[in-house]
Amino acid sequence: MTDKLIERIIETKNPSAVGLDTCLEYLPKEMLENVNSFESAAAAIFEFNKNIIDSIYDVVPAVKVQIAYYEMYSHFGLKAFYDTIVYAKKKGLIVISDIKRNDIGSTAGCYSKAYLGETKVDGHFERAFPSDMITINGYLGSDGIIPFIDDMKKYDKGAFVLCRTSNPSGGEFQNLKLENGQTIYGYMGGLIEKWGATSIGSFGYSDLGAVVGATHPLEAKKLREQMPHTFFLIPGYGFQGGSAEDLKVCFDSQGLGGIVNSSRGILCAYKIEKYLGKNYYTAARNASIDMRNDINSHINIRSAK
């Protein structure tokens, strides 16, 4: 699956994803006039997402859909989450479901079935939330990773394991040092590189990637050197303070090795002075192109074969 993502990145000349972390506060006022319940809220959110997808699908390779923004609208929100995944895939986008799931053994297997695999119902199999890739939390150890890796291989899917996250307090744990002087995030990076060693594709990257924030360039540089076969999902660009200059250390000499996510900077672009006067989906498209150009001014993506 990472090969497919890289192919789309090369095709679009764009190593970025639009984060569909959509809540009512992001919608324009005219879309909220008849919103008075979870059901109507979820319907408005899906309509917003659908129009964003229609506007950006040809200029970005992927979308990242953060499930928490949908869960808070009950089962209606989960339907919007599902509908968003399905619609984005129909438009040819790689879909990363940002779920950060983790558990051990059979429970981890159930999470994996829900987002990567299939669930058996009355003698046949169905897919619950048919994602291409997901995020997972690896801090319960290999027991919580192996079920996902098994389904990745079986269904040609991918995953990103939390390694050095973009949030300000992530260092409270991730920067702690072990007895040998290695940081916890560095140790996790080594595990991710090891766990993914059996799923390396034609571009040299594993289907098991890592979440590495743009807000910590020094740590990201160390991890890129330590993890030459691990593809990075890079949050923190824009609203969280990460810049294209900061995140260039996440990429290799061919401009590959990562995909940068932006959520509010795209979804709420119509509220930004630069894009005032444009409707939300046109502003989102323009902001996506500007983000692509900004990142590409610091890296050089290889040409398609």
C-alpha distance (Angstrom), angle and dihedral (degrees) to the residues before:
residue distance angle dihedral
M1 . . .
T2 3.80 . .
D3 3.81 88.1 .
K4 3.81 89.0 55.0
L5 3.79 90.8 49.8
I6 3.80 91.7 49.1
E7 3.80 90.8 48.8
R8 3.80 89.2 54.3
I9 3.79 90.7 47.6
I10 3.80 90.7 52.9
E11 3.80 91.5 44.7
T12 3.82 93.9 51.9
K13 3.81 94.3 33.7
N14 3.77 84.7 -132.5
P15 3.83 127.0 117.1
S16 3.80 93.8 -171.1
A17 3.79 139.3 100.1
V18 3.78 129.9 -154.2
G19 3.79 111.1 -126.8
L20 3.79 110.8 -138.8
D21 3.80 93.1 -158.6
T22 3.79 88.9 148.1
C23 3.80 126.9 178.0
L24 3.79 132.5 162.4
E25 3.80 93.0 -99.5
Y26 3.80 89.2 66.7
L27 3.80 95.0 55.1
P28 3.82 122.3 94.7
K29 3.80 115.0 -105.6
E30 3.79 94.7 -109.0
M31 3.81 90.3 62.4
L32 3.82 91.5 55.6
E33 3.79 99.7 55.7
N34 3.81 95.1 99.7
V35 3.80 98.5 29.7
N36 3.80 108.4 118.5
S37 3.81 105.6 134.2
F38 3.78 143.0 34.0
E39 3.79 89.1 -96.5
S40 3.81 95.7 53.5
A41 3.81 90.9 41.3
A42 3.80 91.5 54.5
A43 3.81 91.5 46.9
A44 3.81 91.3 52.0
I45 3.80 91.6 48.0
F46 3.79 92.3 51.5
E47 3.81 91.0 48.5
F48 3.82 89.1 51.3
N49 3.82 91.2 48.6
K50 3.79 92.5 46.7
N51 3.80 92.3 54.3
I52 3.81 91.5 46.2
I53 3.81 90.7 50.9
D54 3.81 91.8 48.4
S55 3.79 88.7 53.4
I56 3.82 100.1 46.6
Y57 3.81 108.4 27.5
D58 3.80 94.0 99.8
V59 3.82 96.3 49.2
V60 3.82 102.5 42.5
P61 3.81 128.7 51.2
A62 3.79 99.3 -145.9
V63 3.78 150.2 12.4
K64 3.79 127.6 -143.4
V65 3.80 114.4 -147.2
Q66 3.82 114.3 -160.4
I67 3.79 108.4 -150.0
A68 3.82 96.8 -155.9
Y69 3.80 90.4 69.8
Y70 3.80 88.6 59.2
E71 3.80 101.2 38.6
M72 3.81 90.9 64.0
Y73 3.81 88.5 66.8
S74 3.82 91.8 58.3
H75 3.80 122.1 -128.9
F76 3.80 89.7 -27.6
G77 3.79 87.5 62.0
L78 3.79 91.2 50.4
K79 3.79 88.7 53.8
A80 3.82 88.5 53.7
F81 3.80 88.1 49.1
Y82 3.81 90.8 51.7
D83 3.80 93.5 44.0
T84 3.81 90.6 49.4
I85 3.82 91.6 52.6
V86 3.79 93.0 48.4
Y87 3.80 94.4 45.6
A88 3.81 93.7 47.8
K89 3.80 91.0 50.5
K90 3.81 90.6 50.4
K91 3.80 87.9 56.3
G92 3.80 90.3 54.5
L93 3.80 98.2 -104.6
I94 3.79 124.2 141.7
V95 3.81 106.2 -120.2
I96 3.80 120.6 -143.9
S97 3.80 111.6 -169.7
D98 3.78 107.4 -152.2
I99 3.80 99.3 -149.3
K100 3.84 103.3 134.8
R101 3.79 90.3 -152.8
N102 3.77 124.1 172.8
D103 3.77 139.8 161.3
I104 3.79 135.7 127.5
G105 3.76 136.5 -88.0
S106 3.78 118.0 -25.8
T107 3.81 93.4 3.5
A108 3.79 91.7 56.6
G109 3.79 86.3 47.8
C110 3.80 90.4 56.3
Y111 3.79 91.6 51.8
S112 3.78 89.0 48.9
K113 3.80 92.5 50.6
A114 3.79 90.1 51.0
Y115 3.81 95.6 55.8
L116 3.81 108.5 17.1
G117 3.76 107.9 20.1
E118 3.78 141.5 29.9
T119 3.79 136.7 -81.9
K120 3.80 122.1 -139.5
V121 3.79 114.4 -126.6
D122 3.81 122.3 174.0
G123 3.78 94.3 -24.6
H124 3.79 98.1 -44.2
F125 3.79 135.1 80.5
E126 3.80 129.1 -116.7
R127 3.79 133.5 -179.6
A128 3.79 116.1 -124.4
F129 3.82 103.1 -165.2
P130 3.84 105.0 1.2
S131 3.80 100.9 -150.1
D132 3.79 126.4 166.4
M133 3.79 94.8 -147.4
I134 3.80 136.8 3.6
T135 3.78 141.3 -167.3
I136 3.79 119.7 -116.3
N137 3.78 136.3 -177.3
G138 3.77 111.5 -122.8
Y139 3.78 98.9 -171.8
L140 3.82 93.6 104.5
G141 3.78 88.4 65.2
S142 3.79 133.7 -123.4
D143 3.83 93.5 -35.7
G144 3.78 86.8 69.9
I145 3.81 95.1 45.2
I146 3.79 106.5 44.2
P147 3.84 96.1 70.1
F148 3.80 89.7 54.6
I149 3.80 92.6 46.9
D150 3.80 90.4 51.0
D151 3.80 91.9 54.0
M152 3.81 91.9 42.6
K153 3.77 89.2 59.8
K154 3.79 94.9 41.4
Y155 3.80 96.4 49.4
D156 3.83 101.9 27.0
K157 3.80 94.5 -112.6
G158 3.78 135.7 139.6
A159 3.80 141.2 -140.7
F160 3.80 140.6 -164.6
V161 3.80 118.9 -142.1
L162 3.81 119.1 -150.4
C163 3.79 108.3 -106.3
R164 3.84 114.7 148.3
T165 3.76 107.1 2.1
S166 3.81 125.8 -154.5
N167 3.81 98.7 -125.5
P168 3.83 117.2 109.1
S169 3.82 95.2 -120.5
G170 3.80 95.9 47.1
G171 3.78 89.7 99.4
E172 3.80 91.6 63.7
F173 3.79 86.5 84.5
Q174 3.79 107.7 6.1
N175 3.82 94.8 57.2
L176 3.79 95.3 49.1
K177 3.78 113.0 117.2
L178 3.77 128.1 -127.2
E179 3.80 123.4 -138.5
N180 3.80 90.9 -88.8
G181 3.82 91.4 54.4
Q182 3.78 96.0 -106.5
T183 3.79 117.4 133.0
I184 3.78 121.1 -121.0
Y185 3.81 91.3 -117.9
G186 3.80 89.0 51.1
Y187 3.79 91.4 50.6
M188 3.80 90.0 48.8
G189 3.79 88.9 50.3
G190 3.77 90.2 55.4
L191 3.79 91.0 50.8
I192 3.80 92.5 49.8
E193 3.80 91.4 50.7
K194 3.82 88.9 49.8
W195 3.81 95.2 44.9
G196 3.79 91.1 51.5
A197 3.79 97.1 46.4
T198 3.81 94.1 102.5
S199 3.82 95.7 53.8
I200 3.81 104.3 54.1
G201 3.79 113.5 144.9
S202 3.77 135.9 -153.5
F203 3.81 93.6 -78.2
G204 3.81 91.3 55.1
Y205 3.80 96.9 -106.2
S206 3.78 129.1 116.9
D207 3.80 125.9 -124.9
L208 3.80 86.2 -123.4
G209 3.79 106.7 76.8
A210 3.78 135.6 174.3
V211 3.79 136.2 -119.9
V212 3.80 107.0 -124.8
G213 3.80 119.0 171.4
A214 3.80 124.1 -128.5
T215 3.80 88.3 -141.2
H216 3.81 93.1 73.1
P217 3.83 106.7 52.8
L218 3.80 96.6 164.0
E219 3.79 92.0 54.8
A220 3.80 91.0 42.0
K221 3.81 90.9 53.9
K222 3.80 91.0 53.4
L223 3.79 91.6 47.8
R224 3.80 93.5 49.8
E225 3.81 89.4 53.9
Q226 3.81 91.1 45.8
M227 3.82 95.7 43.7
P228 3.82 108.2 43.8
H229 3.83 93.4 159.2
T230 3.81 98.0 44.4
F231 3.80 121.3 98.2
F232 3.81 114.5 -143.1
L233 3.78 130.3 -136.0
I234 3.79 102.0 -154.6
P235 3.82 118.9 -157.2
G236 3.79 125.8 174.2
Y237 3.81 101.4 65.4
G238 3.80 116.1 139.9
F239 3.80 115.0 -10.7
Q240 3.83 93.1 35.0
G241 3.79 91.6 52.3
G242 3.79 103.7 -104.6
S243 3.80 116.6 135.2
A244 3.79 134.6 -159.0
E245 3.78 87.6 -110.5
D246 3.82 89.6 55.6
L247 3.78 96.8 48.6
K248 3.80 99.9 45.3
V249 3.83 88.5 90.4
C250 3.81 87.8 69.3
F251 3.82 92.0 67.7
D252 3.78 132.8 76.4
S253 3.81 128.1 -127.1
Q254 3.81 90.8 -82.7
G255 3.80 93.5 54.4
L256 3.80 91.3 -106.6
G257 3.79 133.5 113.9
G258 3.77 103.7 81.1
I259 3.78 150.7 41.3
V260 3.80 121.7 -142.3
N261 3.79 120.5 -141.5
S262 3.79 127.5 -148.5
S263 3.79 122.2 176.9
R264 3.81 116.3 161.4
G265 3.78 92.1 28.4
I266 3.81 88.3 63.8
L267 3.81 103.3 29.7
C268 3.80 93.8 47.3
A269 3.80 97.4 34.5
Y270 3.80 90.6 114.8
K271 3.83 87.8 67.4
I272 3.82 92.9 54.3
E273 3.79 117.1 97.6
K274 3.80 93.6 -123.4
Y275 3.80 91.6 60.5
L276 3.81 101.2 33.6
G277 3.78 113.6 140.0
K278 3.79 94.7 33.4
N279 3.79 123.7 104.8
Y280 3.79 115.2 -107.1
Y281 3.79 97.7 -101.5
T282 3.80 94.8 46.8
A283 3.79 89.6 48.1
A284 3.81 88.6 49.4
R285 3.79 91.2 53.4
N286 3.80 92.4 48.4
A287 3.80 91.5 47.3
S288 3.82 90.6 49.1
I289 3.79 90.8 53.0
D290 3.81 91.5 46.5
M291 3.80 90.1 50.6
R292 3.80 90.7 49.4
N293 3.79 91.2 50.7
D294 3.80 92.5 46.5
I295 3.81 92.9 52.3
N296 3.79 92.8 43.2
S297 3.79 90.6 54.1
H298 3.82 86.7 67.8
I299 3.80 102.4 37.6
N300 3.81 134.6 38.3
I301 3.78 113.9 -134.6
R302 3.77 113.5 -150.1
S303 3.79 118.2 -113.6
A304 3.77 122.1 -106.9
K305 3.80 116.2 -94.6
